[in-house]
Amino acid sequence: MNGERSSRALARIEAALERIQAATRQGASNSAGSEELTDLLTRHEKLRAAVTDSLAELDQLIEGAQA
């Protein structure tokens, strides 16, 4: 059950990243705001990595508690 939550959370993160990447492609021709978008993408990737790491830690803790 907790594995399902982790999978759903990762799926939501992936979907958000895809939306950001689509917006980047769409806005690539527009130079205004491209620095902001690049910054947003960088921050998003850092957040995504942190969430992924946290979920992996939670999975390990849950597995340890169930053992």
Secondary structure as UniProt FT lines:
FT   HELIX           2..27
FT   TURN            28..29
FT   TURN            32..33
FT   HELIX           34..66
//
